[in-house]
Structures are given as C-alpha cells and as structure tokens.
C-alpha cells in the first residue's frame, strides 16, 4: 500500500499542474503511518479532480486504494 501511495505522490509532483496537489504530495512522500497516508490521499484527490489523462486516472486509482 505504501509503495502505491508514494508512487502516486511522485506522479502528482511530476505531472500534475495543481500547485496545492504538489505540496500535499511532497508532504505525503515522508509519511509512513497508514492513517496519515489515507488522510493525505483524500487531500490530494480533492486537488487533482480537474487533472485529466491516463496518468491522472492511474494516480487517482492508486490514491483511492489507500
């Protein structure tokens, strides 16, 4: 689960145009507690809702699984 979350955070940082989502994703890279990761994933998901494309779709799926 942690690998999927950290992979999703990395994808947001590299490809998403939303600055707030990037900030939440950067913070998420240092998290290891499952509850904290779940809450952070919700923040990231809220901020990437307008991001479109194949990478965005895969990233959303990974974050929803956290």
Secondary structure, DSSP 8 states (H G I E B T S, - for coil): -HHHHHHHHHHHHHH---HHHHHHHHHHTT---HHHHHHHHHHHHHHTTT--SHHHHHHHHHHHT-
